[in-house]
Amino acid sequence: MKLNHERWVSEQCRKQVSEVRFAELKVVTDYLIAASVTHPVSFQLIPLQDKIRRNSLSSLTEADIMLGLSRVTLVEDYIRRNPDAEFGNRLRQGFVDKYLELKDGSGLNGDELFLALQQFSSGNKPEDFRLQAAGLTVLVYLFQACDVFEK
């Protein structure tokens, strides 16, 4: 039953990804940058498939990542246009902090960790699929662009 619900939620989010605009990105990124900054960030890139494999992500999560990649340029544009020069760094750092909190504090990994970060990235608003889709795009942007998750 849990798996069916997760698939339904994922499908609802997928339907909204193409509708994500700056308004939704503003809502989720404002929420995310409110996180404290305590861990150093590294920006070494690795191939996406290697990162998916190293983090033991399933094909269902990989499909969500591929979907989120379709809107990564929108996230890049949003970050680039933000008048706060440190906005992108604070956004990244907030994700790294939450990742480490979930991984070390809750012992989550793989798909469970990805799902928890997706919920966090949508402002913990599971009823709003448009914000979930925006959160997914931001999470995927950071997944492929920096050290959120294992390298």
MDTraj code that builds the backbone (N, CA, C; nanometers):
import mdtraj as md
import numpy as np

residues = "MET LYS LEU ASN HIS GLU ARG TRP VAL SER GLU GLN CYS ARG LYS GLN VAL SER GLU VAL ARG PHE ALA GLU LEU LYS VAL VAL THR ASP TYR LEU ILE ALA ALA SER VAL THR HIS PRO VAL SER PHE GLN LEU ILE PRO LEU GLN ASP LYS ILE ARG ARG ASN SER LEU SER SER LEU THR GLU ALA ASP ILE MET LEU GLY LEU SER ARG VAL THR LEU VAL GLU ASP TYR ILE ARG ARG ASN PRO ASP ALA GLU PHE GLY ASN ARG LEU ARG GLN GLY PHE VAL ASP LYS TYR LEU GLU LEU LYS ASP GLY SER GLY LEU ASN GLY ASP GLU LEU PHE LEU ALA LEU GLN GLN PHE SER SER GLY ASN LYS PRO GLU ASP PHE ARG LEU GLN ALA ALA GLY LEU THR VAL LEU VAL TYR LEU PHE GLN ALA CYS ASP VAL PHE GLU LYS".split()
xyz = np.array([
    [0.0822, -0.1178, 0.0000],
    [0.0000, 0.0000, 0.0000],
    [0.0882, 0.1265, 0.0000],
    [0.1964, 0.1205, 0.0808],
    [0.2878, 0.2343, 0.0867],
    [0.3517, 0.2591, -0.0494],
    [0.3953, 0.1520, -0.1146],
    [0.4579, 0.1657, -0.2465],
    [0.3596, 0.2241, -0.3479],
    [0.2357, 0.1798, -0.3458],
    [0.1341, 0.2343, -0.4374],
    [0.1127, 0.3830, -0.4122],
    [0.1093, 0.4229, -0.2853],
    [0.0912, 0.5641, -0.2528],
    [0.2118, 0.6458, -0.2999],
    [0.3318, 0.5934, -0.2761],
    [0.4524, 0.6640, -0.3205],
    [0.4528, 0.6792, -0.4720],
    [0.4105, 0.5780, -0.5428],
    [0.4039, 0.5872, -0.6901],
    [0.3014, 0.6909, -0.7335],
    [0.1862, 0.6945, -0.6649],
    [0.0824, 0.7927, -0.6977],
    [0.1348, 0.9342, -0.6744],
    [0.1987, 0.9571, -0.5607],
    [0.2545, 1.0887, -0.5300],
    [0.3593, 1.1259, -0.6338],
    [0.4449, 1.0316, -0.6698],
    [0.5475, 1.0565, -0.7705],
    [0.4835, 1.0941, -0.9043],
    [0.3786, 1.0253, -0.9420],
    [0.3082, 1.0541, -1.0686],
    [0.2463, 1.1936, -1.0657],
    [0.1869, 1.2319, -0.9528],
    [0.1277, 1.3656, -0.9421],
    [0.2359, 1.4728, -0.9549],
    [0.3490, 1.4477, -0.8928],
    [0.4605, 1.5416, -0.9017],
    [0.5115, 1.5502, -1.0458],
    [0.5245, 1.4369, -1.1115],
    [0.5722, 1.4348, -1.2507],
    [0.4832, 1.5178, -1.3417],
    [0.3539, 1.5120, -1.3174],
    [0.2598, 1.5887, -1.3995],
    [0.2816, 1.7384, -1.3855],
    [0.3371, 1.7817, -1.2724],
    [0.3544, 1.9239, -1.2457],
    [0.4910, 1.9789, -1.2844],
    [0.5871, 1.8933, -1.3126],
    [0.7233, 1.9409, -1.3403],
    [0.7259, 2.0418, -1.4543],
    [0.6533, 2.0171, -1.5589],
    [0.6568, 2.1106, -1.6724],
    [0.5898, 2.2438, -1.6400],
    [0.5156, 2.2491, -1.5319],
    [0.4473, 2.3715, -1.4916],
    [0.5274, 2.4572, -1.3935],
    [0.6426, 2.4088, -1.3494],
    [0.7230, 2.4835, -1.2524],
    [0.7747, 2.6114, -1.3165],
    [0.7566, 2.7207, -1.2430],
    [0.8016, 2.8524, -1.2879],
    [0.8807, 2.9177, -1.1746],
    [0.9239, 3.0407, -1.1954],
    [0.9989, 3.1130, -1.0942],
    [0.9191, 3.1253, -0.9641],
    [0.7887, 3.1413, -0.9715],
    [0.7072, 3.1582, -0.8500],
    [0.7233, 3.0388, -0.7567],
    [0.7169, 2.9183, -0.8111],
    [0.7323, 2.7991, -0.7279],
    [0.8770, 2.7848, -0.6785],
    [0.9714, 2.8185, -0.7651],
    [1.1117, 2.8122, -0.7231],
    [1.1388, 2.9105, -0.6102],
    [1.0767, 3.0269, -0.6151],
    [1.0944, 3.1243, -0.5073],
    [1.0426, 3.0677, -0.3759],
    [0.9251, 3.0079, -0.3771],
    [0.8681, 2.9528, -0.2540],
    [0.9607, 2.8478, -0.1945],
    [1.0049, 2.7523, -0.2760],
    [1.0852, 2.6438, -0.2196],
    [1.2269, 2.6887, -0.1856],
    [1.2869, 2.7753, -0.2655],
    [1.4236, 2.8177, -0.2341],
    [1.4270, 2.9115, -0.1140],
    [1.3250, 2.9956, -0.0967],
    [1.3193, 3.0795, 0.0235],
    [1.3142, 2.9922, 0.1483],
    [1.2379, 2.8854, 0.1410],
    [1.2300, 2.7921, 0.2529],
    [1.3659, 2.7258, 0.2777],
    [1.4300, 2.6853, 0.1707],
    [1.5542, 2.6092, 0.1834],
    [1.6713, 2.6920, 0.2340],
    [1.6817, 2.8160, 0.1913],
    [1.7973, 2.8951, 0.2341],
    [1.7839, 2.9432, 0.3775],
    [1.6688, 2.9214, 0.4384],
    [1.6532, 2.9560, 0.5794],
    [1.7292, 2.8580, 0.6691],
    [1.7778, 2.7476, 0.6123],
    [1.8532, 2.6478, 0.6889],
    [1.9871, 2.7069, 0.7318],
    [2.0389, 2.6570, 0.8439],
    [2.1682, 2.7064, 0.8922],
    [2.2812, 2.6515, 0.8065],
    [2.3926, 2.7233, 0.8048],
    [2.5087, 2.6840, 0.7268],
    [2.6186, 2.6397, 0.8224],
    [2.6540, 2.5094, 0.8179],
    [2.7563, 2.4601, 0.9096],
    [2.8568, 2.3663, 0.8458],
    [2.8331, 2.3154, 0.7275],
    [2.9220, 2.2178, 0.6653],
    [2.9843, 2.2760, 0.5389],
    [3.1127, 2.2497, 0.5161],
    [3.1763, 2.2994, 0.3936],
    [3.1182, 2.2303, 0.2707],
    [3.1173, 2.3011, 0.1603],
    [3.0611, 2.2504, 0.0358],
    [3.1726, 2.2316, -0.0663],
    [3.1704, 2.1167, -0.1341],
    [3.2648, 2.0884, -0.2417],
    [3.1862, 2.0813, -0.3721],
    [3.2430, 2.1310, -0.4792],
    [3.1716, 2.1352, -0.6068],
    [3.2332, 2.0449, -0.7125],
    [3.2941, 1.9362, -0.6722],
    [3.3523, 1.8420, -0.7668],
    [3.2396, 1.7614, -0.8327],
    [3.2340, 1.7653, -0.9658],
    [3.1294, 1.6944, -1.0388],
    [3.1738, 1.5526, -1.0729],
    [3.0772, 1.4598, -1.0692],
    [3.1005, 1.3237, -1.1158],
    [2.9882, 1.2900, -1.2120],
    [3.0089, 1.1908, -1.2984],
    [2.9010, 1.1536, -1.3912],
    [2.7742, 1.1152, -1.3151],
    [2.6615, 1.1598, -1.3672],
    [2.5330, 1.1398, -1.3007],
    [2.5029, 0.9927, -1.2746],
    [2.5280, 0.9056, -1.3722],
    [2.5001, 0.7631, -1.3532],
    [2.5858, 0.7044, -1.2412],
    [2.7089, 0.7502, -1.2292],
    [2.7942, 0.7036, -1.1193],
    [2.7372, 0.7479, -0.9851],
    [2.6909, 0.8704, -0.9796],
    [2.6353, 0.9214, -0.8548],
    [2.5075, 0.8463, -0.8169],
    [2.4238, 0.8149, -0.9133],
    [2.3023, 0.7370, -0.8888],
    [2.3397, 0.5994, -0.8341],
    [2.4365, 0.5365, -0.8968],
    [2.4791, 0.4032, -0.8532],
    [2.5425, 0.4080, -0.7148],
    [2.6301, 0.5027, -0.6915],
    [2.6995, 0.5123, -0.5614],
    [2.6037, 0.5382, -0.4459],
    [2.4884, 0.5944, -0.4761],
    [2.3909, 0.6249, -0.3726],
    [2.2788, 0.5217, -0.3652],
    [2.2959, 0.4116, -0.4378],
    [2.1998, 0.3003, -0.4352],
    [2.0569, 0.3469, -0.4627],
    [2.0413, 0.4304, -0.5644],
    [1.9092, 0.4797, -0.5999],
    [1.8431, 0.3855, -0.7002],
    [1.7155, 0.3629, -0.6827],
    [1.6408, 0.2697, -0.7677],
    [1.6101, 0.3318, -0.9033],
    [1.5576, 0.2498, -0.9913],
    [1.5195, 0.2991, -1.1236],
    [1.4038, 0.3982, -1.1137],
    [1.3171, 0.3846, -1.0146],
    [1.2076, 0.4804, -0.9946],
    [1.2639, 0.6177, -0.9569],
    [1.3599, 0.6205, -0.8670],
    [1.4235, 0.7472, -0.8297],
    [1.5053, 0.8019, -0.9458],
    [1.5708, 0.7140, -1.0181],
    [1.6458, 0.7588, -1.1360],
    [1.5525, 0.8249, -1.2371],
    [1.4330, 0.7704, -1.2542],
    [1.3354, 0.8311, -1.3457],
    [1.2955, 0.9701, -1.2979],
    [1.2792, 0.9869, -1.1662],
    [1.2485, 1.1194, -1.1119],
    [1.3639, 1.2157, -1.1359],
    [1.4857, 1.1670, -1.1216],
    [1.6034, 1.2512, -1.1460],
    [1.6060, 1.2943, -1.2928],
    [1.5820, 1.2025, -1.3825],
    [1.5820, 1.2360, -1.5253],
    [1.4721, 1.3372, -1.5572],
    [1.3567, 1.3230, -1.4925],
    [1.2485, 1.4189, -1.5109],
    [1.2902, 1.5563, -1.4596],
    [1.3487, 1.5603, -1.3417],
    [1.3940, 1.6871, -1.2857],
    [1.4996, 1.7552, -1.3713],
    [1.5814, 1.6751, -1.4385],
    [1.6840, 1.7326, -1.5266],
    [1.6234, 1.8167, -1.6382],
    [1.4981, 1.7866, -1.6736],
    [1.4337, 1.8616, -1.7814],
    [1.4113, 2.0080, -1.7437],
    [1.4188, 2.0410, -1.6154],
    [1.3956, 2.1784, -1.5714],
    [1.5181, 2.2404, -1.5019],
    [1.6326, 2.1723, -1.5070],
    [1.7528, 2.2220, -1.4408],
    [1.7932, 2.3595, -1.4936],
    [1.7776, 2.3838, -1.6212],
    [1.8160, 2.5157, -1.6747],
    [1.7298, 2.6261, -1.6154],
    [1.6050, 2.5974, -1.5834],
    [1.5188, 2.6970, -1.5183],
    [1.5733, 2.7300, -1.3794],
    [1.6153, 2.6284, -1.3060],
    [1.6732, 2.6510, -1.1731],
    [1.8017, 2.7325, -1.1865],
    [1.8874, 2.6966, -1.2804],
    [2.0114, 2.7723, -1.3028],
    [1.9806, 2.9181, -1.3335],
    [1.8817, 2.9415, -1.4188],
    [1.8426, 3.0772, -1.4553],
    [1.7895, 3.1529, -1.3342],
    [1.7090, 3.0861, -1.2541],
    [1.6541, 3.1491, -1.1345],
    [1.7658, 3.1895, -1.0383],
    [1.8594, 3.1015, -1.0159],
    [1.9715, 3.1316, -0.9252],
    [2.0568, 3.2441, -0.9824],
    [2.0835, 3.2388, -1.1114],
    [2.1664, 3.3417, -1.1760],
    [2.1001, 3.4794, -1.1683],
    [1.9678, 3.4851, -1.1809],
    [1.8964, 3.6134, -1.1796],
    [1.8679, 3.6668, -1.0393],
    [1.8881, 3.5856, -0.9378],
    [1.8605, 3.6303, -0.8020],
    [1.9554, 3.7442, -0.7669],
    [1.9028, 3.8540, -0.7129],
    [1.9896, 3.9688, -0.6827],
    [2.0890, 3.9425, -0.5695],
    [2.0661, 3.8410, -0.4885],
    [2.1571, 3.8059, -0.3797],
    [2.2710, 3.7219, -0.4366],
    [2.3915, 3.7758, -0.4383],
    [2.5066, 3.7077, -0.4982],
    [2.5400, 3.5760, -0.4280],
    [2.5048, 3.5619, -0.3016],
    [2.5347, 3.4399, -0.2250],
    [2.4181, 3.3412, -0.2211],
    [2.3111, 3.3732, -0.2914],
    [2.1909, 3.2908, -0.2882],
    [2.2197, 3.1444, -0.3242],
    [2.2874, 3.1203, -0.4335],
    [2.3180, 2.9840, -0.4780],
    [2.4002, 2.9073, -0.3761],
    [2.5002, 2.9743, -0.3189],
    [2.5832, 2.9078, -0.2178],
    [2.5035, 2.8737, -0.0929],
    [2.4173, 2.9658, -0.0487],
    [2.3350, 2.9383, 0.0696],
    [2.2352, 2.8261, 0.0423],
    [2.1815, 2.8242, -0.0786],
    [2.0882, 2.7179, -0.1170],
    [2.1591, 2.5823, -0.1121],
    [2.2750, 2.5739, -0.1733],
    [2.3540, 2.4507, -0.1706],
    [2.3864, 2.4084, -0.0278],
    [2.4314, 2.5048, 0.0504],
    [2.4709, 2.4732, 0.1870],
    [2.3536, 2.4240, 0.2705],
    [2.2371, 2.4838, 0.2517],
    [2.1187, 2.4377, 0.3234],
    [2.0865, 2.2934, 0.2911],
    [2.1022, 2.2552, 0.1649],
    [2.0794, 2.1165, 0.1252],
    [2.1840, 2.0229, 0.1829],
    [2.3087, 2.0641, 0.1810],
    [2.4145, 1.9802, 0.2362],
    [2.3892, 1.9568, 0.3852],
    [2.3529, 2.0625, 0.4559],
    [2.3248, 2.0490, 0.5984],
    [2.2092, 1.9523, 0.6234],
    [2.1021, 1.9660, 0.5467],
    [1.9860, 1.8779, 0.5650],
    [2.0225, 1.7346, 0.5276],
    [2.0986, 1.7180, 0.4210],
    [2.1433, 1.5851, 0.3797],
    [2.2194, 1.5169, 0.4930],
    [2.3155, 1.5885, 0.5498],
    [2.3963, 1.5304, 0.6575],
    [2.3118, 1.5018, 0.7818],
    [2.2183, 1.5900, 0.8112],
    [2.1283, 1.5678, 0.9245],
    [2.0468, 1.4401, 0.9050],
    [1.9904, 1.4226, 0.7862],
    [1.9079, 1.3043, 0.7584],
    [1.9925, 1.1776, 0.7523],
    [2.1074, 1.1874, 0.6895],
    [2.1926, 1.0694, 0.6724],
    [2.2523, 1.0253, 0.8057],
    [2.3098, 1.1198, 0.8782],
    [2.3771, 1.0858, 1.0033],
    [2.2794, 1.0717, 1.1196],
    [2.1826, 1.1607, 1.1266],
    [2.0894, 1.1607, 1.2392],
    [1.9799, 1.0574, 1.2295],
    [1.9314, 1.0330, 1.1084],
    [1.8198, 0.9395, 1.0903],
    [1.8631, 0.8069, 1.0306],
    [1.9861, 0.8017, 0.9822],
    [2.0353, 0.6785, 0.9215],
    [1.9706, 0.6451, 0.7883],
    [1.9119, 0.7443, 0.7232],
    [1.8486, 0.7192, 0.5937],
    [1.9554, 0.7064, 0.4857],
    [1.9237, 0.6308, 0.3809],
    [2.0104, 0.6234, 0.2641],
    [1.9275, 0.5828, 0.1435],
    [1.9901, 0.5860, 0.0269],
    [1.9237, 0.5463, -0.0965],
    [1.7953, 0.6228, -0.1227],
    [1.6940, 0.5492, -0.1678],
    [1.5668, 0.6108, -0.2049],
    [1.4995, 0.6819, -0.0883],
    [1.5112, 0.6258, 0.0319],
    [1.4489, 0.6899, 0.1490],
    [1.5090, 0.8275, 0.1742],
    [1.6390, 0.8385, 0.1593],
    [1.7059, 0.9668, 0.1779],
    [1.6665, 1.0646, 0.0676],
    [1.6612, 1.0171, -0.0557],
    [1.6212, 1.1028, -0.1665],
    [1.4788, 1.1543, -0.1440],
    [1.3881, 1.0657, -0.1044],
    [1.2489, 1.1045, -0.0804],
    [1.2399, 1.2054, 0.0346],
    [1.3149, 1.1843, 0.1412],
    [1.3131, 1.2784, 0.2532],
    [1.3639, 1.4157, 0.2093],
    [1.4678, 1.4180, 0.1264],
    [1.5186, 1.5456, 0.0756],
    [1.4200, 1.6103, -0.0208],
    [1.3485, 1.5287, -0.0965],
    [1.2475, 1.5846, -0.1859],
    [1.1343, 1.6474, -0.1045],
    [1.0945, 1.5834, 0.0030],
    [0.9910, 1.6409, 0.0895],
    [1.0409, 1.7712, 0.1516],
    [1.1644, 1.7717, 0.1984],
    [1.2248, 1.8931, 0.2530],
    [1.2294, 2.0025, 0.1475],
    [1.2711, 1.9664, 0.0274],
    [1.2882, 2.0661, -0.0787],
    [1.1569, 2.1273, -0.1239],
    [1.0452, 2.0623, -0.0968],
    [0.9156, 2.1182, -0.1341],
    [0.8543, 2.1964, -0.0187],
    [0.9337, 2.2247, 0.0829],
    [0.8836, 2.2998, 0.1968],
    [0.7966, 2.2154, 0.2877],
    [0.8121, 2.0836, 0.2785],
    [0.7315, 1.9900, 0.3572],
    [0.5823, 2.0153, 0.3384],
    [0.5436, 2.0367, 0.2121],
    [0.4033, 2.0590, 0.1772],
    [0.3575, 1.9482, 0.0828],
    [0.3295, 1.8296, 0.1386],
    [0.2964, 1.7148, 0.0535],
    [0.1663, 1.7305, -0.0243],
    [0.0815, 1.8242, 0.0165],
    [-0.0459, 1.8414, -0.0517],
    [-0.0359, 1.9275, -0.1774],
    [0.0754, 1.9951, -0.1969],
    [0.0922, 2.0846, -0.3104],
    [0.1892, 2.0219, -0.4110],
    [0.1335, 1.9576, -0.5135],
    [0.2170, 1.8866, -0.6099],
    [0.3005, 1.9807, -0.6951],
    [0.2559, 2.1019, -0.7140],
    [0.3364, 2.1970, -0.7901],
    [0.4632, 2.2324, -0.7129],
    [0.4511, 2.2512, -0.5801],
    [0.5703, 2.2774, -0.4989],
    [0.6562, 2.1524, -0.4892],
    [0.5953, 2.0357, -0.4879],
    [0.6749, 1.9129, -0.4889],
    [0.7564, 1.9042, -0.6174],
    [0.6941, 1.9398, -0.7287],
    [0.7650, 1.9374, -0.8563],
    [0.8784, 2.0397, -0.8567],
    [0.8523, 2.1586, -0.8028],
    [0.9579, 2.2609, -0.7936],
    [1.0699, 2.2126, -0.7035],
    [1.0335, 2.1513, -0.5912],
    [1.1346, 2.0973, -0.5007],
    [1.2183, 1.9896, -0.5662],
    [1.1534, 1.9043, -0.6460],
    [1.2267, 1.8003, -0.7186],
    [1.3274, 1.8626, -0.8137],
    [1.2880, 1.9670, -0.8842],
    [1.3810, 2.0276, -0.9801],
    [1.5008, 2.0895, -0.9091],
    [1.4776, 2.1517, -0.7944],
    [1.5889, 2.2098, -0.7183],
    [1.6782, 2.0978, -0.6639],
    [1.6169, 1.9935, -0.6095],
    [1.6943, 1.8808, -0.5580],
    [1.7792, 1.8178, -0.6682],
    [1.7221, 1.7965, -0.7838],
    [1.7968, 1.7348, -0.8943],
    [1.9076, 1.8279, -0.9417],
    [1.8796, 1.9570, -0.9478],
    [1.9846, 2.0524, -0.9838],
    [2.1032, 2.0370, -0.8894],
    [2.0749, 2.0336, -0.7595],
    [2.1822, 2.0222, -0.6608],
    [2.2438, 1.8831, -0.6596],
    [2.1650, 1.7814, -0.6867],
    [2.2170, 1.6448, -0.6933],
    [2.3237, 1.6339, -0.8007],
    [2.2968, 1.6891, -0.9171],
    [2.3923, 1.6773, -1.0272],
    [2.4994, 1.7833, -1.0242],
    [2.4785, 1.8926, -0.9503],
    [2.5732, 2.0047, -0.9561],
    [2.6715, 2.0121, -0.8418],
    [2.6451, 1.9430, -0.7303],
    [2.7352, 1.9586, -0.6163],
    [2.7326, 1.8362, -0.5266],
    [2.7709, 1.8548, -0.4000],
    [2.7915, 1.7389, -0.3155],
    [2.6731, 1.7000, -0.2275],
    [2.5523, 1.7221, -0.2749],
    [2.4372, 1.6640, -0.2079],
    [2.4357, 1.5185, -0.2509],
    [2.4390, 1.4286, -0.1591],
    [2.4556, 1.2836, -0.1770],
    [2.6034, 1.2511, -0.1927],
    [2.6309, 1.1216, -0.1866],
    [2.7703, 1.0745, -0.1950],
    [2.8233, 1.0896, -0.3357],
    [2.9533, 1.1217, -0.3456],
    [3.0184, 1.1334, -0.4766],
    [3.0847, 1.0037, -0.5133],
])
top = md.Topology()
chain = top.add_chain()
for i, resn in enumerate(residues, 1):
    res = top.add_residue(resn, chain, resSeq=i)
    for name in ("N", "CA", "C"):
        top.add_atom(name, md.element.get_by_symbol(name[0]), res)
traj = md.Trajectory(xyz[None], top)
